[in-house]
Every structure is written in structure tokens, then in C-alpha cells.
Amino acid sequence: MLDKTPTKPKRPGNKTKARIRVVEGGEKRLKQDVLATEEPMEIRLLAGETKQTVAVTMRTPGNDFELAAGFLHGEGILSSRDDIKKISYCTDSDVDADQLYNIVNVELRTGVEVDIRPLERNFYTTSACGVCGKASLDQLELRGCPVIGPGPEISAETIYSLPEKLRKAQALFDSTGGLHAAALFDADGNLIALREDVGRHNATDKLIGWALLEGKQPLSGHIVMVSGRSSFEILQKCLQAGVPVVTAISAPSSLAVDVAREFDMTLIGFLRGKRFNVYSGNERILSA
């Protein structure tokens, strides 16, 4: 007799095994490799009787609730954790079992009013490029993002130390070699939190979402570091969270520099070894 008991959906992991063929020195051999998992995640916003999909992003599973909260905070939908009634995976009967852990519902508290029109440009995001659509400084100004206040003052030696600390904390990168990271440091360079994902934007959302859900915002007096380059979206998310200093291993985009200068943020790029470039906010960097 067949057992017809429904099987519980398997939650996707952040790593996926794959059998590959290695070619080295003219010789071929088979081996098992570990890849960073990439799967879609749909973010649904529930406000009163309204339920609407506001974004679909390609992400590495894990810290999904932080990712949803961080994304909505960066877009100006959430101002604090008090706006949230509940975050959960979707259990609607019409959802395919394999997708239950790929849909996140964010339910707002009664009385919280939001304008989701700005999210219409963001319906689909990718791990590589972030938000698909046009973004502008005017949108940030209309949203009421404040200019970042003065401080903190950070030594150049502290800045030099950040890449190695970030890299040592990337446990998932050690397994897969294919993940970005976003890390939060205090002004003395102490690592507070780190999140990894196939996309820098997702990693940043997870990090800021963690801070939001833990009630640690605004992140004044802190540093955010991202692997790779810094873009408009990275600066937008950090600005919304009140981060005064953003650093990156690689180059910033022109619009990232515009945001930093417009809102008095310190933006550092090409942070490698004993060298970095300061694109904005030099007054916060001692001996620079």
C-alpha cells in the first residue's frame, strides 16, 4: 500500500552540491563541488485587506525575513520594526509546495499606511544588478531622507583593517567561492554583523534588515562595507538606515558618488591593502 501522506516541503539551503569535471594540466577528473544556491524570492506586502507582490529577487536562501524587511526599509515602506505585525513564509493553498520557502509575506500593523507606487519600478530585481529601473536623487529627496549628521571620526588604520575582517567572517564564501558580503562595523573597526548572498544588494538588505528587526537603527556611528563595487542602490539602502560611512573593495558608480555628496555620507572605494580612495566625506577620515 502506498503512503499518501504529503511530504513536507524541503527548505532550500544556501549551498548546492554539483558533480563537475576538472581539467588540469591536460588531465581530466570528476569531483563534487559546492555552489552558492540561487533561487527566486517573492516579497508580498499585506496591509489590511490588500495583498500585493512588491518585488521578486534572485537570492541565496537564508535570512529571508531580514532580506524582505531590509528591502522594504530601503524603499521607504518600513520606518521601524514597529510597523511590522508579522513576517512569515506564504502558506496559501494555491502555492506550489516547492515554492513555499520562496515567498515571504510582510504583514503591516493596523493603521500603518504606505505608498507602494515607488515600488512599481522595482518589481523584478536581480542578484547582479539590483533594482531594474530608473532611480534618481529626486526620489530620495521627496522621500525625506535626511542629510547624515557629523561624525564619527575614523582612523585610516581602522579603514585598512576592514577587508581582512570581512573576508575572515565569510564562512559561506569559503565553501563556495561565489558570494558577496555586506558587513557592519563600529567606528573602531569591530565587526558587529555580516550577511552573505549571491548579490551585494541582497547582502546589504539582509544586513540592514537584521538591524531593523533588532531595533538597532539608525546606524549612526557605524560603517558598512560591501564586497565588490558600490552603486546607487547600496548608498540608498545605507542612507535610509542612517549609515554615515560606506566602504567597498571596488569602484563606486557615478550616481553612488552623487548620493554620498548630496547627503553628506563618507564613501570609500578601492579599499585594498594600505590604500583607498575617498569620494565624499573626507572630514570623517583621520590622517586622510
Protein Blocks (a to p, Z undefined) as FASTA:
>chain_A
ZZfbdcddddddfbdcddddddeehiacdddddddddddddddddehjbccdfbdcddde
ejklmmmmmmmmmnomambfklpmbdcddfbfklcfklmmmcccddddehiacdfklmmm
mmpccfklopaddddfklmmmnopacddehidddfklmmmmmmmmmmmmmmlmmnopacc
dddddfkopafbdcddfbfklmmmmmmmmmmmnopaccehiacddehjddfklmmmmmmn
opabdcdfbdcdfklmmmmmmnopacdehiehjadcdfehklmpghZZ
